[in-house]
Amino acid sequence: MKCQDSNSLHEDGSLSSKPRIDWESIIANENSSSEDESLAEIHPNVVNASKGGEDDDIDEEVPLIKLQKRNIQEQEDSNGSFTKTTKKRSRNRSSLEPKEKDVYTPLERQYIELRKKYKDCILAIEVGYKYRFFGEDAKVVSKALGIGCYYEHNFLNASVPSYRIDFHLERLINAGLKVAIAKQTETAAFKSTGNTRNTLFERDVVGMYTKGTLIRESTSRYDKRLNGSLQDSQYILCIAENAVSKKTPLGKVQIGFLCTQLSSGTFIYDQFEDDILRTNLQTRLSHFQPCEILFSDEFSSESVALLNHYVASEQSIGRKVCIQYVDQHTPKISMQNVCNFFSSNFYDYEQAIVNLHLEKIKSLPTLSMVCLEMTISYLTEFSLERILTMSDFYQPFSHFSSMILSKQTLDGLEVFSNQTEHSSIGSLFWVLDHTYTKFGQRLLQQWIKAPLLCENEINDRLDAVEELSTGFNENTQILRKLLHRLPDLEKGLARIYYQRCSPSELLYILKGFYRVSTAFSSNPNDSFQSFLLGSLVKQLPTILYPVDQFLASFNHGKAAENNKLEMFQNVDDFDSIGDSSSEDSQSIFKIREHKMGILMVETELNMHLQELRDYLNYQELNYSSWGNITFCIELSRGCKNIPEDWIRVSATRSLIRYHTPEIQALILELAQHKEALAISCEEIYMAFLKKISGYYNELRRVAVAVASLDCLHSFACVSSQTGYVRPQLTTHDFYVEESRHPMIELLTDGPYVPNDINLSAKGIQTLLITGPNMGGKTSVVKQLALTSLMAQCGCFVPAKSARLPLFDSILVRLGSTDNIFLNMSTFMVEMYETNEILNKATDKSLVIFDELGRGTSTIDGEAISYAVLYYLNYYVRPYLLFVTHYPGLGVLEKQFKERLRSYHMGYVRLEETNQNSQSISFLYKLVPGIASRSYGLNVAKMAGIPNSVIHRAEEISEEHERDQWYLRKTRTLVKLRKYIQMVKLSESDFEEFLSCFSILETKEFIEMAEGF
């Protein structure tokens, strides 16, 4: 289950699960043309040098490029460095002579040392202009990226260009891999003057990335946004659980979680009790769709089975989920570790501020606190843990002002993906998403997942949507102009906080915040009439001063070029931004010092050039460059009096390039100053990002306000369409006139047939809906649930008029599926979901059942449907839409005549053709009454079933129908006879009584008799 290279290193450095082999005792075969030469046992990552052998460990799918391997031996000199010497093969050497020991190149030894430290990830090592992968990493990367890999020296190799590493890194982590980037930690100029100038450059890992920890650039071309398309989830979900008391049913547990989205700085926590099916955990997984899941090895088997099911289902639609095991401590130890973490990160703050943060954190549920400690432990490896100190942005999953939509509801109503292709096209989100920004699109997903429960909040949103959709005033145009081409402020702010933001991206983000802060600066108080719009707009100018100050402190042109050396032209201005620390002052002093040093060296080079002109009597002499070599002296080949200590750099047919000893010394000094200046400028730049991070809370609140404006504008775009109306919130009435399905009417060419629905808590509250297959029963009940969901999100609905009650939950039982991971059949899952609805439904819930009992026999299915329908109407009394193919349930209409009505989907029966009596035409209109037949054979005909099969099925159907009517008639007569005997009628009177009904049809007679 681990999303990492399974061939982790052992302590001795081996990468395989095979018997461990000492690295120093690995024997490599020399190149030999003899086919019968024996092959020495070798580590799977080490190349077998024999031409005649085959490497069984190499995946056949990986394209291998076999290179001719040079026979090279490395010898260690007295200084510890390695030198290469080529061995000459003896022509008469016997194949039975012992093989000489194969050793590793310095780069391979460096890789081995890094592999021992980073065992669970793919190592990408920067070498020159490439990132190279070795051994098993090369095999994995080769398959994931579709690139070739080849043998070189002792390891399998693969490589990608350095300038394409961001693109390839994205592909690797999307494949579920954990990647570590290793770069040089030494510079050429400083290394040339040190004791290690003849050794390999030191390298170390500078960054580790997974799908949840990669904070992409907010301006990245790989992260394009389309309306209606879901962004890849970057949630990291940490889960912990405790078994509940022994008195509770088997399989029930207490579960806590903390869900973290680093790219937006969002933290959501919860603790709840769950059943053996882990229904509540399924709901949380559906809401977040995490790309990484953290949990300990103390997880129960039922929870592990559910996670396996989630990972498999996500993989089936092309999404990789990474599983990581993290140690879980007791709540007491976790609390202590979290307190130590906060104290260490707020060491330079007053104790009162630290206590304020700790008070918010200590209010978390016990298991959520344990998850917080596990998340801190995990993110420390990536140096991303400090974002968890932002206690202001911890949110509970369950909130009193919002509804929780279960997994069954989200899937059944196709809220975020359709049920055929599992894409967003045809989903409710696809209809509602007209956002301009990426962070607005992410917030819209949260709004749809959590419909509001507070009437005032819903009306505030509806007021804002109404003003934006009907008023094309100047302020609406300003808002649209502001949102258009606005960068991802949330993600950019997160990258600034993590100090991973480039200067060009920083400039882009700060300009975006500046646009936001000045958009309504002329008169923000009178911008909109809506209370919600006005309150959001008033937040925007609050960041104008700090953003303006930041933008004025650096050169925008140099920042756009990512030139950190000249970005802060006047470093004195840096002191005026916030509080400058002693480290900042030191860096400023070093920048001035190195800039002066560069100027002095350049002056000395110019003076030396004049000396050379005088010496050579050549006043037109100037420095020239050849490739990366600068300050060359170009002289013709005929030039004489060249000093012996001049160094020849290069030559052509006509001229020779030289360096004097003075030039070489000055070039080295210049390079050292430039590298030191680059380091100091990097320190100043990081300090600048840290100063901006000091305003994280203020900037984040403004970003959320802009995202809210974007969501309201998106709702306004939908609501302004023809046929959409503002819903009115009522206490009891549920009346929708000419209701339409929001998705189907966009996907079909013809007009959608509307329907009227009228329910009331004080009257008819249940609709028993029957009708033919393909008649539109499911579409009708879905559109009513979607209408309610849209209204409570704050959007207009597709209808002529709508009066809707405030539902506390929308509970749906649609479709059929099994759960092989928990060994549950389709019917078992159906019963568990039914049980969940019966437990959660209230008199303020909207409940939808579609064909309950389909997974078992007709008798059992009808009995269960009857009992559930009776229970909900007698005990719970929710707003209920019950779709069924069991017309016998209509008898409950008599028992609950004040609460339940039967309806069916209208149809017209066509004339019989080709002896086929099953042809009907659908009207898609909801009409009163019970449909006695489902006309399943008509659907069979539409599906292309052979006529012979259909005709035989009709005969069987008519025979069963005849038997049922005879049985029903017999039972009715027996019931009628008992009734007549009770009134003491004679046998002759009874026969005369029956003769009165002889003029009635059998069906009418039975229905009348059943009425007694």
VOVEXRO-50483 format. One record per residue (C-alpha): z, x, y. Coordinates in steps of 0.5 Angstrom, whole numbers. Example, Ala and Ser with C-alpha at 12.3 -4.5 7.8 and 13.67 -1.06 7.14 Angstrom:
     w     u     v
    16    25    -9
    14    27    -2
***
This chain:
     w     u     v
     0     0     0
     1     6     5
    -5     7    10
    -5    14     9
    -8    19     5
    -5    18    -2
    -6    26    -4
     0    28     0
     2    35     0
     8    37    -5
    13    43    -2
     8    48    -5
     2    46    -1
    -1    42    -6
    -5    36    -4
    -6    32   -11
    -2    28   -16
    -4    33   -21
     1    39   -24
     3    43   -18
     0    50   -18
     2    56   -14
    -2    57    -8
    -2    64    -9
    -4    64   -16
   -10    60   -15
   -16    64   -18
   -23    63   -16
   -29    64   -20
   -34    69   -17
   -41    67   -17
   -45    68   -23
   -51    66   -26
   -48    65   -33
   -48    58   -35
   -42    59   -41
   -38    63   -36
   -31    60   -36
   -28    56   -30
   -21    57   -28
   -17    52   -26
   -17    50   -19
   -14    46   -14
   -18    40   -12
   -19    41    -5
   -21    49    -7
   -28    50    -8
   -30    52   -15
   -35    58   -14
   -38    58   -20
   -45    55   -19
   -46    52   -26
   -39    48   -26
   -39    41   -23
   -33    38   -19
   -31    32   -22
   -26    31   -16
   -31    30   -11
   -33    22   -10
   -41    21   -12
   -42    17    -6
   -40    23    -1
   -46    27     1
   -45    34    -1
   -49    40     2
   -48    46    -2
   -48    52     2
   -49    59    -1
   -42    62    -1
   -41    69     1
   -36    73    -3
   -31    75     2
   -25    78     1
   -19    78     6
   -14    84     7
    -8    84    11
    -7    89    16
    -1    92    18
     0    88    24
     0    82    20
    -8    80    22
   -13    78    17
   -20    82    17
   -26    80    12
   -29    86     8
   -35    84     4
   -35    86    -3
   -41    89    -7
   -42    86   -14
   -43    91   -19
   -50    90   -23
   -47    92   -30
   -40    88   -29
   -38    84   -35
   -37    77   -35
   -31    78   -39
   -27    82   -33
   -21    79   -30
   -23    75   -24
   -21    78   -17
   -16    74   -13
   -19    69    -8
   -15    68    -1
   -16    64     5
   -19    65    12
   -14    65    18
   -17    58    20
   -15    55    12
    -8    58    13
    -7    55    19
   -10    48    16
    -5    49    10
     1    50    15
    -1    44    19
    -2    40    12
     5    42    10
     8    39    17
     3    33    17
     3    30    10
     1    23    11
    -5    23    16
   -12    26    17
   -12    32    20
   -18    33    26
   -17    41    28
   -21    43    34
   -25    49    33
   -30    51    38
   -35    45    40
   -33    41    33
   -27    37    30
   -27    40    23
   -24    36    17
   -22    40    11
   -21    38     3
   -19    31     1
   -19    29     9
   -26    31     9
   -28    27     3
   -24    21     6
   -28    22    13
   -34    23    10
   -34    16     7
   -31    13    13
   -36    15    18
   -42    16    13
   -43    24    15
   -44    30    10
   -39    34     8
   -40    41     5
   -37    47     1
   -35    53     6
   -30    58     3
   -24    55    -1
   -25    48     2
   -29    42     3
   -31    41    10
   -34    36    15
   -34    36    22
   -36    31    28
   -38    34    35
   -32    34    40
   -35    30    45
   -36    24    40
   -29    25    38
   -26    18    41
   -32    14    38
   -30    17    31
   -23    16    32
   -24     9    33
   -28     8    27
   -23    12    23
   -17     8    25
   -20     2    24
   -21     4    17
   -14     4    17
   -13    11    17
    -7    15    21
   -11    21    24
    -7    27    28
   -11    31    33
   -10    39    33
   -12    43    39
   -11    50    41
    -4    51    44
    -6    58    47
   -11    60    53
   -16    65    52
   -14    69    59
    -7    69    57
    -8    71    50
   -13    77    52
    -7    80    55
    -1    79    50
     0    82    43
    -3    77    39
   -10    78    42
   -13    80    36
   -11    74    32
   -13    67    31
   -12    62    37
    -5    58    35
    -6    50    34
    -2    45    33
    -2    37    33
    -2    34    40
    -3    27    38
    -2    22    32
    -6    15    32
    -6     9    28
    -9     2    30
    -3     0    33
    -1     6    37
    -8     8    40
    -8     6    47
   -15     5    49
   -18     7    56
   -18     0    60
   -25     2    62
   -28     4    55
   -35     2    53
   -32     1    46
   -28    -5    48
   -33   -10    51
   -30   -17    51
   -34   -23    50
   -32   -30    52
   -29   -34    46
   -29   -27    42
   -22   -25    39
   -20   -18    41
   -17   -14    35
   -10   -15    35
    -5    -9    36
     1   -12    34
     6    -7    30
    11   -12    26
    17    -9    24
    21   -14    19
    28   -14    16
    31   -19    11
    38   -20     8
    39   -25     2
    43   -31     4
    49   -34     1
    49   -35    -7
    50   -43    -5
    43   -43    -2
    37   -44    -7
    34   -39   -10
    29   -35    -6
    32   -36     1
    33   -31     6
    34   -29    13
    29   -25    16
    29   -22    23
    23   -19    26
    21   -15    32
    13   -15    34
    11   -10    39
     4    -9    43
     4    -2    46
    -2    -4    50
     1    -9    54
     8    -7    53
    10   -14    50
    16   -15    45
    17   -21    41
    23   -22    37
    26   -27    32
    31   -29    26
    30   -35    22
    32   -37    15
    26   -38    10
    24   -41     3
    21   -38    -3
    14   -39     0
    16   -35     6
    13   -41    10
    16   -39    17
    14   -32    16
     7   -34    14
     7   -38    21
     9   -31    25
     4   -27    21
    -2   -32    23
     1   -32    31
     1   -25    31
    -4   -22    26
    -1   -15    26
    -5    -9    25
     1    -5    22
     7    -8    19
    14    -4    18
    19    -6    13
    24    -2     8
    24    -1     1
    29    -7     0
    24   -12     1
    25   -18    -4
    19   -19    -9
    17   -26    -5
    16   -23     1
    12   -17    -1
     8   -22    -5
     6   -25     2
     5   -19     5
     0   -17     0
    -3   -24     0
    -4   -23     8
    -7   -16     7
   -12   -18     2
   -14   -24     6
   -15   -20    12
   -19   -14     9
   -23   -20     6
   -26   -21    13
   -26   -14    15
   -19   -13    18
   -15    -7    16
    -8    -8    16
    -3    -1    15
     3    -2    11
     9     3    13
    15     4    10
    21     5    15
    29     7    13
    33     1    14
    40     2    16
    46    -3    17
    47    -7    23
    53    -3    25
    49     4    25
    43     1    28
    47    -2    34
    50     5    35
    43     9    34
    40     4    39
    45     5    44
    44    12    44
    37    11    45
    38     7    51
    43    12    54
    39    18    53
    33    15    56
    37    13    62
    41    19    63
    40    20    70
    41    13    72
    48    10    74
    52     7    68
    52     0    71
    44     0    70
    45     3    63
    50    -3    62
    45    -8    64
    40    -6    60
    44    -6    54
    47   -13    55
    40   -15    54
    39   -11    48
    46   -13    45
    44   -20    46
    38   -20    40
    40   -23    33
    43   -18    28
    36   -17    24
    32   -16    30
    37   -11    33
    36    -7    26
    28    -8    27
    29    -5    34
    32     1    31
    26     2    26
    21     1    31
    24     6    35
    24    11    29
    17    10    28
    14    10    35
    18    17    36
    13    20    31
     8    18    36
    12    20    43
    11    12    45
    18    10    44
    20    10    51
    17     4    53
    22     0    48
    27     1    54
    23    -4    58
    29   -10    57
    26   -14    62
    20   -16    57
    23   -18    51
    21   -25    49
    24   -30    44
    19   -32    39
    22   -39    39
    23   -42    46
    26   -49    48
    20   -50    53
    14   -49    48
    12   -51    41
    11   -47    35
     4   -48    31
     5   -47    24
     0   -43    20
    -3   -49    16
    -4   -52    23
    -7   -46    26
   -12   -46    20
   -13   -53    19
   -15   -55    26
   -19   -49    27
   -15   -46    33
   -18   -39    33
   -23   -39    27
   -27   -43    23
   -26   -45    16
   -33   -43    14
   -34   -36    17
   -27   -34    19
   -30   -32    26
   -28   -35    33
   -35   -39    34
   -33   -46    33
   -26   -46    34
   -22   -49    40
   -21   -42    43
   -28   -41    43
   -29   -48    47
   -23   -46    52
   -24   -39    53
   -28   -38    60
   -23   -32    62
   -26   -26    66
   -21   -21    64
   -19   -18    58
   -11   -19    59
   -13   -26    61
   -16   -27    55
   -10   -24    51
    -5   -29    55
   -10   -35    54
    -9   -34    46
    -1   -34    47
    -2   -41    51
    -6   -44    46
    -1   -41    40
     5   -44    44
     4   -51    47
     9   -53    53
    14   -58    51
    17   -59    59
    13   -65    62
    14   -61    69
    11   -55    67
     5   -59    64
     4   -63    70
     4   -56    74
    -1   -53    70
    -5   -60    70
    -5   -60    78
    -7   -53    78
   -13   -54    74
   -15   -60    77
   -15   -57    84
   -19   -51    81
   -24   -56    78
   -25   -60    83
   -24   -56    90
   -30   -51    91
   -26   -49    97
   -26   -42   100
   -20   -40    96
   -23   -42    89
   -29   -37    91
   -24   -32    93
   -20   -32    86
   -27   -32    82
   -29   -26    86
   -22   -23    85
   -23   -24    77
   -30   -22    77
   -30   -15    74
   -23   -13    74
   -21    -8    70
   -16    -9    64
    -9    -8    69
    -4    -9    63
    -7    -4    58
    -9     1    64
    -2     0    66
     1     2    59
    -4     8    59
    -1    10    66
     6     9    63
     5    13    57
     2    19    61
    -5    18    57
    -9    16    63
   -15    20    66
   -16    21    73
   -22    17    73
   -19    11    70
   -13    12    74
   -17    11    80
   -20     5    77
   -14     2    75
   -10     3    82
   -17     0    86
   -16    -6    81
    -9    -7    83
   -11    -6    91
   -16   -11    90
   -11   -16    87
    -6   -14    93
   -11   -16    98
   -15   -21    96
   -10   -27    99
    -7   -22   104
   -10   -26   110
    -5   -32   109
    -2   -33   102
     3   -38   103
    -3   -43   105
    -8   -41   100
    -7   -47    95
    -4   -54    95
    -2   -53    87
     5   -51    87
     4   -46    81
    -2   -43    84
     2   -42    90
     7   -39    87
     3   -34    83
    -1   -32    89
     5   -30    93
     7   -25    88
     0   -21    89
     1   -18    96
     8   -15    94
     5    -9    91
     1    -7    97
     5    -2   100
     6     3    94
    -1     2    91
    -4     4    98
     1    10    98
    -1    12    91
    -9    11    93
    -8    15   100
    -5    21    96
   -11    24    92
   -18    25    93
   -22    19    90
   -28    23    89
   -25    29    85
   -21    24    81
   -28    20    79
   -30    27    77
   -23    28    73
   -22    34    77
   -15    35    77
   -15    42    80
   -18    39    87
   -15    32    86
    -9    34    90
   -12    38    96
    -6    37   100
     0    38    95
     5    37   101
     3    30   101
     6    29    94
    13    30    97
    12    24   101
    11    19    95
    18    17    92
    23    22    90
    21    29    89
    25    33    83
    26    41    83
    20    41    78
    15    38    82
    17    43    88
    16    49    83
    10    46    81
     7    45    88
    10    52    90
     6    55    84
    -1    51    86
     0    55    93
     1    61    89
    -5    61    84
   -10    58    90
    -8    64    94
    -9    69    88
   -16    66    87
   -17    67    94
   -15    74    94
   -19    76    87
   -25    73    90
   -24    77    96
   -23    83    92
   -30    81    88
   -34    81    95
   -31    87    97
   -33    91    91
   -40    88    91
   -40    91    98
   -38    98    95
   -43    97    89
   -49    96    95
   -47   102    98
   -46   106    92
   -53   104    89
   -56   104    96
   -59    96    95
   -56    92   100
   -59    86    97
   -55    86    91
   -51    80    89
   -47    77    83
   -51    73    78
   -49    69    72
   -51    69    64
   -49    64    60
   -41    63    61
   -41    71    63
   -40    71    71
   -40    77    76
   -46    81    73
   -49    86    76
   -57    86    75
   -61    92    75
   -68    94    73
   -69    99    67
   -71   104    71
   -65   105    75
   -61   111    74
   -54   114    76
   -51   108    72
   -43   111    71
   -41   111    64
   -36   107    64
   -40   101    66
   -40    96    61
   -47    93    58
   -47    86    58
   -54    84    56
   -61    86    57
   -68    84    58
   -75    87    58
   -74    89    65
   -67    89    67
   -60    90    64
   -53    87    66
   -47    90    67
   -40    89    69
   -36    95    72
   -29    96    70
   -26    93    76
   -30    87    75
   -27    86    68
   -20    87    71
   -21    82    77
   -25    77    72
   -19    77    67
   -14    76    73
   -18    71    76
   -18    67    69
   -11    68    69
   -10    65    76
   -15    59    74
   -11    57    68
    -4    58    71
    -7    53    76
   -10    48    71
    -3    48    68
     1    47    75
    -4    42    77
    -3    38    70
     4    38    71
     3    35    78
    -1    30    75
     4    28    70
     9    28    75
     5    23    79
     4    18    73
    11    18    72
    12    16    80
     7    10    79
    11     9    72
    17     8    77
    14     1    79
    12    -1    72
    16    -8    72
    13   -10    79
     6    -8    77
     7   -11    70
     9   -18    74
     3   -18    78
    -1   -17    72
     2   -23    69
     1   -27    75
    -7   -25    75
    -7   -26    68
    -4   -33    69
    -9   -35    74
   -15   -33    70
   -12   -38    64
   -12   -43    69
   -19   -42    72
   -21   -42    65
   -18   -49    63
   -21   -51    70
   -28   -49    67
   -27   -53    61
   -24   -59    65
   -30   -59    70
   -35   -61    65
   -37   -68    64
   -33   -73    60
   -27   -69    61
   -21   -73    64
   -14   -71    66
    -9   -73    61
    -3   -78    63
     4   -76    60
     8   -82    57
    14   -84    54
    12   -88    48
     4   -89    48
    -1   -86    45
    -8   -88    47
   -14   -85    48
   -21   -88    50
   -27   -86    47
   -24   -79    44
   -29   -74    42
   -28   -67    38
   -29   -61    43
   -32   -57    38
   -37   -61    34
   -40   -64    40
   -42   -57    42
   -45   -55    36
   -49   -61    34
   -55   -63    38
   -54   -71    38
   -49   -74    42
   -42   -75    39
   -40   -82    37
   -33   -83    40
   -27   -87    38
   -21   -91    41
   -14   -90    38
    -8   -94    40
    -1   -92    38
     6   -93    40
    13   -92    39
    15   -99    40
     9  -102    36
     4   -99    31
     5   -92    30
     2   -90    23
    -6   -91    22
    -8   -91    14
   -15   -89    14
   -20   -89     9
   -27   -89     8
   -33   -86     5
   -34   -79     4
   -37   -75     9
   -36   -81    14
   -32   -77    19
   -25   -79    17
   -22   -71    18
   -26   -70    24
   -23   -76    27
   -16   -74    26
   -17   -67    28
   -20   -69    34
   -13   -73    36
    -9   -67    34
   -13   -62    38
   -13   -67    44
    -6   -67    44
    -6   -59    43
   -10   -59    49
    -6   -63    54
     0   -60    52
    -3   -53    54
    -5   -56    61
   -12   -57    60
   -16   -64    61
   -19   -67    54
   -25   -70    52
   -24   -77    53
   -26   -83    58
   -18   -84    59
   -12   -81    55
    -5   -83    55
    -1   -78    51
     7   -78    49
    10   -71    49
    10   -68    42
    15   -63    40
    11   -61    34
     4   -62    31
     4   -62    23
    -2   -62    19
    -3   -62    12
   -11   -61    11
   -15   -58     5
   -13   -54    -1
   -12   -47    -3
    -8   -43    -8
    -3   -37    -8
    -4   -33   -13
     0   -28   -11
     6   -32   -12
     3   -35   -18
     3   -42   -15
    -3   -47   -16
    -7   -51   -11
    -2   -57   -12
     4   -53   -12
     2   -50    -5
     0   -57    -3
     7   -60    -5
    11   -54    -1
     7   -55     5
     9   -63     4
    16   -61     4
    16   -57    10
    13   -63    14
    18   -68    11
    24   -63    13
    21   -61    20
    18   -68    22
    22   -72    28
    20   -79    31
    17   -75    37
    12   -71    32
     5   -72    31
     4   -71    23
    -3   -71    20
    -4   -72    12
   -11   -71     9
   -12   -73     2
    -5   -72     0
    -5   -71    -8
   -12   -69    -9
    -9   -63   -14
    -7   -68   -19
    -9   -74   -23
   -11   -80   -20
    -4   -84   -22
     1   -78   -20
    -3   -77   -13
    -3   -84   -11
     4   -85   -13
     6   -78    -9
     2   -81    -3
     5   -88    -3
    12   -85    -3
    11   -80     2
     8   -85     7
    14   -90     5
    19   -84     7
    15   -82    13
    15   -90    16
    22   -92    13
    26   -86    15
    23   -81    20
    18   -86    24
    13   -80    27
     6   -81    30
     2   -81    23
    -5   -81    21
    -6   -81    14
   -13   -80    11
   -13   -82     4
   -18   -84    -2
   -13   -89    -5
   -14   -96    -3
    -8   -98    -6
    -4   -95    -1
    -6  -101     3
     0  -105     0
     5  -102     5
     1  -105    11
     5  -112     9
    11  -108     8
    11  -104    15
     7  -110    18
    10  -108    25
     8  -100    24
     2   -99    20
    -5  -101    20
   -11  -100    16
   -17   -97    19
   -23   -94    15
   -30   -91    18
   -35   -95    19
   -42   -95    14
   -48   -99    13
   -50  -100     6
   -57   -99     5
   -62  -103     0
   -62  -101    -7
   -68   -96    -8
   -70   -93   -15
   -64   -96   -18
   -59   -92   -14
   -54   -97   -11
   -50   -91    -7
   -54   -90    -1
   -50   -92     5
   -51   -90    13
   -45   -87    16
   -43   -90    23
   -37   -85    24
   -34   -91    28
   -26   -93    26
   -26  -100    25
   -20  -104    22
   -19  -105    14
   -19  -102     8
   -25   -99     5
   -25  -101    -3
   -30   -95    -5
   -31   -88    -3
   -38   -87    -5
   -38   -80    -8
   -44   -81   -11
   -48   -82    -5
   -45   -75    -3
   -47   -72   -10
   -54   -75    -8
   -54   -71    -1
   -52   -65    -5
   -58   -65    -9
   -55   -67   -16
   -60   -69   -21
   -62   -77   -21
   -60   -77   -29
   -53   -74   -27
   -52   -79   -22
   -55   -85   -26
   -50   -84   -31
   -44   -83   -27
   -46   -90   -24
   -46   -93   -30
   -39   -90   -32
   -36   -92   -25
   -38   -99   -26
   -35   -99   -32
   -29   -96   -30
   -29  -101   -24
   -30  -107   -28
   -24  -105   -33
   -20  -104   -27
   -21  -111   -24
   -20  -114   -31
   -13  -111   -31
   -12  -113   -24
   -14  -120   -25
   -10  -120   -32
    -3  -117   -28
    -5  -122   -22
    -5  -128   -27
     1  -126   -31
     5  -126   -24
     2  -132   -22
     4  -136   -29
    11  -133   -28
    12  -136   -21
     9  -143   -23
    14  -143   -29
    20  -142   -23
    18  -148   -20
    18  -152   -27
    10  -154   -27
     8  -156   -34
     2  -152   -38
    -3  -158   -36
    -1  -158   -29
    -2  -150   -29
    -9  -151   -31
   -11  -156   -26
    -8  -151   -21
   -12  -146   -23
   -18  -150   -23
   -17  -151   -15
   -19  -144   -15
   -26  -144   -19
   -30  -144   -13
   -27  -137   -10
   -30  -131   -12
   -26  -126   -17
   -24  -121   -11
   -22  -127    -6
   -18  -130   -12
   -14  -124   -14
   -13  -123    -6
   -10  -130    -5
    -6  -130   -11
    -3  -123   -10
    -1  -126    -3
     4  -131    -6
***
